[in-house]
Amino acid sequence: MGAVQSTTHEALSSISPWSAVVHVKNCTSTPVTALLAHNAEIPSHHGATFYEVPPLDTVGIVSGYLHEPRATLIIRTGVDEAKIFRVPHAGRLLIEVAEHGLKVQTTDRVEVSAYGEPHAVPGHITIPMAMRGESFEDPEDTGHLLGRLHSGAVSEVTKEKDLPSAAREVATAHHHRKPERLAAPEGLEQ
């Protein structure tokens, strides 16, 4: 019975004569994903309406309601962070690039809270995130290694006194080695 009541409630909300229109302005060079939650009391990404805000554009999101007069949006704002925005009619969200994701500026009447399942909310990588190698993808699903791969070369910062004698010889030989030259193709001798 609960599922039927929930479906009926959502159907009535979608044809409700009362609605809240929210303007989401994307000031970034990548698209932004916003999810409109169907249940304002317990917002969830499951069954939410998916909105894609194009780069450097504004999108109006219409949310019909029966009890809650605010639109409930879920936006991924960081690698490990998503936020719930409860925005009243004619409210605005201004989305900009932040150091590790997105910065969302709102009016005073917008209620902002943390979303409990940030990794379940889709998001687009911003240019600063790409430069750092960060991603909204779940690290367990991507197959990427954590940390950096070591090329085998010893850093010049390493001091000889910190190295055992065998390692010191390898580091010295590597540091003074001339780069190999590739042979020119036949007929193009240098």
Secondary structure by P-SEA (a helix, b strand, c coil): caaaaaaaaaaaaaaccbbbbbbbbbcccbbbbbbbccccccccccccbbbbbcccbbbbbbbbbccccbbbbbbbccccbbbbbbccccbbbbbbbcccbbbbbbcccbbbbbbcccccbbbbbcaaaaaaccccccccccccccccccccccccccccccccaaaaaaaaaaaaccbbbbbccccccc
